[in-house]
Amino acid sequence: MSEDKIDTALMVEAVRAGMAAILAQSGRGVDFKSDRSPVTEADKVAERAIVAVIARDCALPIVAEEAFSAGEVPAVGRRFLLVDPLDGTKSYIAGTPDYTVNVAVIEEGVPVFGCVGIPESGTIYHGGAGTPAVVERDGRTVALACRRAGPALDVVASRNHLDDATRAYIDRLDVAARKSIGSSLKFCLLAEAQADLYPRFGRTMQWDTAAGDAVLRAAGGMTVTLDGTPLAYGRTQAPDEDVFGNPYFIAVGDRELLRRPGIVPQPVP
């Protein structure tokens, strides 16, 4: 992959390789990382498969979840990759199909391309800056476009990590429907015009969000921090930096929602 051109086909191929590696696993034995979050062999083999594909023709630094958890923190510059080989490990362990494989390209703090795959269905979402947002499903490729939000909102939130602050925020909104779902699929539901808003006031990592965020932005949406600033990716080098951690954020399908009173709150302490 050259410095100027993103090999989107390579990124999609890498996601497909990760999906296949997960589906090839016969068991779902669980171990735990130092932070007590669960990890399975599927997480590890998917990451190896993804990295092997990317490394064939791409020299950009790769920040991958399991390697990072093992202490590998690569130096990154203006361009690098974020890989989450299995987002929604708790869903995977429980046999729930809403877990995903994620690869994203970051440039100057912006997710300029992302690919999200759903192993259980074979569905793949991808898109980015200058690259149309699409979903590949059942042999068809369909363009994605976020919808215009009405007065009452369809809200998606985390199934396994819904905290009190997010509940309180949602309770203050005019909500038409609410759905709890795991993984980066929440971004994809916004991009596919199936929801309007995804708030997250709990801790996430950049590899959790980057690919879905890229697809959402390509479909017309946006992800912002609680002061309305677009969610940024990379290192801050601040003394108290949460390395590759995200601040709290709100994702919207209709960017005009960001002008609506109450959507972008004051920062949560």
Secondary structure, 3 states (H helix, E strand, C coil): CCCCCCCHHHHHHHHHHHHHHHHCCCCCCEEECCCCCEEEHHHHHHHHHHHHHHHCCCCCCEEEHHHHHCCCCCCCCCEEEEEEEEECHHHHHHCCCCCEEEEEEEECCEEEEEEEEECCCCEEEEEECCEEEEEEECCEEEECCCCCCCCCEEEEEECCCCCHHHHHHHHCCCEEEEEEECCCHHHHHHHCCCCCEEEECCCCEHHHHHHHHHHHHHCCCEEEECCCCECCCCCCCCCCCCCCECCCEEEECCHHHHHCCCCCCCCCC
